[in-house]
Amino acid sequence: MKTKTTNVEQNREMVILKSAVENTNEAFVTIDENHIVIFFNKAAEKIFCYNRKEVIGRDLNVIMSPSCSKNHRQAVTRYVKTRIPGRIGHDTEMLASRKNGDTFPASISFSVTDVNRKLFFTGIVRDITEKKALQEQVIRSEKLSALGQLAAEITHEIKTPLMLIGGFAQQLIRVINNEKQLKKLNIITDEVARLEKLLTDLREFHSPKTIASEKVDLKELFQEIYLMLRDECEKKDIQTELTIDDKALLVAGDRHSLKQVFLNLLKNSMDAMEHGGILSIQTRLIDDQVEITVTDQGCGIPEQDKKKIFSPFFTTKKHGTGLGLCISKRIIEEHADGSLSMKSTEGMGTSFTISLPLYHVTP
């Protein structure tokens, strides 16, 4: 009788444990000594985007890249032979892959269980995409704080003498007729203007803003911006295409700040299209968010530069300050639920996508 009661209790505990593991937020993936998957919970399905029927009973390499699979198989074989743990008992960060080929940062902890002299290996996987994004945001905020102090000091020390240099150079240009001297003076005034813009960008970058949440008509806004850029587009043989979804016409945001951002993005795209082409702007509604995508047919961004494109002072332009995209990203992210992302293929063009909340008309 006691044995029967004990078995019932053990079965109950097993049911509770299995249910807990099945419904946890972490992905549980268990394999045997032969690298065959025997357990794949709901979170694993969600994280890796595979149905468990596609995975259970098959080799683990189904959900792993070839290089990761090879290393993992070697680690399992080594442990089976030596019983010496490598990553077992430790958290490891690695780049994992979903079914569609997308990669994501993951934290994985490994454990091993011996059942009737057979070994079973379990990996507990956490998608740490949000954690990494938060860490990057903290690092960026720290950089911004340090840069803000530097900006204030630079502006204070440089602004007045810079204005004097530019003013005196302009005065000399009006009275000097020597061509070589005029060329040098023009270089001075151009460089002074560039430094003054840098100071303006630094102030903009550092100054805190109060972001309004007002109705912004995207069609009106882009038509207004186009009038400012039309002559330059014609000069560079750039055709513009504006496709506004009627359902994605209005956004909630700060009109003045958004105009600054879109103007900056469009100018960047135009600078990248040295041989002309099509510059397109499209909007679409996804759930309660409006996505605005600016796409050019320019030179694109090299792979090694993509991660630095929103960093302060990074620029691919000869006379750029490297603050325009950084300021634009900050402005968008200061909007509620706002985001700015970039996709680019070198030699084929670049797309910037801004996501903003849809403006709801109150009855």
N, C-alpha and C positions, 0 to 999 in steps of 0.2 A: 504493500500500500504506500509505503514511504517512497519507494522507487518511482511509482506511478506519479505521485504528487511532484516529485523532483523533476521528472520529465516534462510535466505540464508547465511548471515554472520556467524551466529552461527554454521550452518552446515559446512561451510568452515573452521571455526576455529577447529571444532571437527575433521574434516578430517586431517588437518595439525597436530593437537596434537596427534591423533592416529598414524599417520605415523611416527612422531618423536619418540614416545614411542616404536613403533614396530621396528624401525631401530637403536635404541641406542645401545651402547656397554654393558650397564648394563642389567641384567636379571630382568624383571618385572613379578611378579607373584601375581595375585589378587584372593582372595577368598571371599566368602560370610560368613554370620554368622554361617552357618552350616558346614564350613570348606571345601566347594566345590570350586574347581578351576574354575574361569570364564574367566581368561585372562592369557596367557602364550606367551610371545613374542619370536622373533627369537633368541635373546641373551640367553634367558632361555633354548631354545632347544639346543643351542650350549654348554652352560655351564653344563647343567644336562644330556645332551645326550639323551633326550626324545623327541619324536615327540609330538607336541601339541595335536594331536588326542588321544594320550595315556593318556593325563593328564586332559584336559578341560572336565568339567562335572563330574569329579571323585574327591574323597577325596584327600586332600593335602598329606596324608600319603603315596601316591604312590611314591613321590619323597623324602620322609624323612625316616630316621631311626626310629624304633619304639619308642625309648626314646625321640628323638626330637619331633616326632609327638605328643606324649602324653603331653609333656610340652607346645607345641604350642597350642594344643587344649584347654588345661586348661587356658592358657593366654587369648585366644579368648573368652571363656565362661565367664571368670572373668570380662573382659572389657564390654561385652554385658550386664552383670548384674549390674556392679558398675560404668561404665564409667571412671574408674580410670586407667590411662595408666601405663604400666610397662616398656616395651622396646620401646613403640611407641614414635617416635621423637628422638630416639638415635641410633647411630651406634653400632652394636654388632659384634664381631668376633667369629666365630664358625667353626667347622669342618663339611663340607657338603659332600654329597655323589653323585656320578654320577650313571647312570643306570648300568654300569658294576661293581659297587661295589667300585671303586676307591674313595678315599676321597681327599678333597682339602680344604685349608683354605679359608674362605669366609668372606667378610664384608657385613653385612645386615642391612639396615635401614627400619623401619616399619612406615607406615602411615595408617590412617583410614579415610574413607569418609562416610558421612551420606547422603543417597539419598532416599528421600521419607520415612524417618524413618527406613530405612534399612541400616545396616552397611556393608561396604566392606573394607577388609584389604589388603594392598599392601606391598609386600616385594621387595625392590630393592637390588639385589644381585650382588656383584662384586667378581670375582675370584682374590684373592690376592697372588696367588702362586709366581709370579715373584717378588712382593713387599717383601714377606717374604724371598725369596732367596737373594734379594739385601740387606736386613737388616742383614741377617746372614753373607753375604760377608763383609759388613762394620765392623761388630763385629769381624769377623775373621781377617780382615786387622789391626784393632786396636790391637788385641792380638799379631799379628805377629810383629807389630812395637815395642810394649813393650818387646816382647820376644827377638827381635833382639838386643836391647840395653843390655838386660840381658846376652845374649849369648856372646856379645863382651867382657863384663866385666868378665864373668866366664872364658872364654877362656884365657884372658890375665892373670888372677890371678892363674889359676890352671895348665895351660899347662906345665910350667917349673918344678915346684915341682913334678908333676905327672911323668914326664919323668925321673927325678932323682930317684924317688921311684922304678919305673919299672926297671931302669938300675941297681941299687944296688941289687935289688932282683934277677935279672938274674945272676949277678956276684956271689952272695952267693950260688945260685943253683949249680954252676959249682964246688964249693969247699966243700960243705957240703954233708956228707954221711948219716946223721941221717934221718931215714925215716919220723918220725913225723915232724921234722923241714922242710924237703923238701916238705911235704904235705902242710904245712902252707905257705911256700914261693910260691908254685904253685898257691895257692888260691890268694895270693897277686898279682902275675903277671896276673892272669885271671881277677881279678877285675880292675886292672890298664888298661888292654886292653879294658875292657868294658867301663870304663870311658873315655878312649881316643876315642873310637867309638862315645860315646855320644857327646864329643866335636866336632868331625868331623861332626856329624849329625846336631849339632847346627849351625856350620859355614855354612853348606849346606843349612840349613833352612833359615838362615838370609841373605846369600849372594845373591844379585840381579843377575839375569841371562839374557843373551841375547839369546833368542830362535831363532834358525835358521829355515828357511822354505825351506827344501831341499827334494829331492826325497828319500823316505825310502822304501826299499823292505822288506815287513814284513816277507816273507818266509825266506829270507837270514838272517834277524835279529834273528828270533826265532831259526833257525838252529844253529846259532852262540851261542846263549844263552844256547841251549840244550847241546852243547859240554861242557859248563862250569858246568852244573848240572847233567850230565849223571851218573857219578859215585854215587852221592848221591841218585839219583832216584832208581838206581839198589839196593843200600844198603837198602833203605826203601820200596822196592817192589812197586814202583810207576810206572805205565805205562802212557806214554804221548801220546796224540792224537792231531795232528795238522791238522786242516781243513781250508785251505785258498781258498776263492772264488777268481777265476781269475779276477773278476771284482773289487774285494776289496783287491788287492795285494799291491798297492802303496799308501802311504799316504804322505802328506806334513807335515814335522816336523823336529825336531832336533834329529838326529839319536843317538847321545851320550846320551842325556837326556832320550829319549824313551827307550833305552837299560837299563838305570838305573831303570826306572819305572817298566818295564816288569820283570826285574830280581828280584826286590823287591816283586812284586805281586806273582811271581812263587815260590819264597822262602817261603813266607807266607803260600801259599797253601800247599807246601810240609811239613811245620812244623805242619799244621793242620791235616795232614793225617798220624797219628801215626801208623795206621794199614794197610798202603798201599792203593791202589785203583787207579782210573783213574784220571789223570789231563789233561783236554782238553782245547785247544785253538782254537777258531773259529772266522772267520771274515765274515762279510756280508756287502753289500752295501745298504744303505738306502738313497734315493735321492742322495745327493752329499757328504754324510758322510760315513766313514768306521767305523763300530762297531767291536771292538775286545773284545771278551769275554773269560775270564779265569775262568774256573769252576773246583772246586775240590770236592772230596767226603769225606771231613774232618768232623770235629766236629761241624762246623757251629758256628754262633755267637748268644749268648743269646739276647732276645728281648730288655732287658734293656741296652745292650751295643751298639746297632746298631746306635743310634744317636751320640754316642761319638767316633765311630771308626776312624773318620778322625781328631779328636781333638788332639792338641799337647800333648805329654807325656801320652796319654792313650794307654795302651797295655794290652793284655791278656797273653803275654809271660812272663815267669819267668825272663828272662834276656834281654827283649826288652827295647829299649829306648823310644818307643812310638812316634817316629818322622817319621818313614819310610812311612806310608800311608799318613801322613799329607804333607810330602815333595812331594810324588808322585802326590797327588791331585793338589798341587800348580803348579807343572811342567806341568801337562796336561792342566790346566786351563790357563796357560800362553801361550799355543798354541792358535792360532786363531780358534775359534769355537770348542775348545777342552773341553771335560767333562769326569768325572770319577764318576761312581755310583756303588752301591753295593746292592746285594740281598743275603739273607742268611736264612736258616732254621736250627735251632739248631738240631744237630744230623744227618743232611743230607748233609751239605756242603754249600759252598759259591761261588757266581759268582761276579766277578768284570767286569764291562763293560766300555771300553774306546771308546769315539767317537772322531775321527779326520777327518779333511777334506781330501777328495780324491785328489791325486796328478794328475794334468792335464799335459799331455805331450804337450808342445808347438810345433806347426808345424814349 
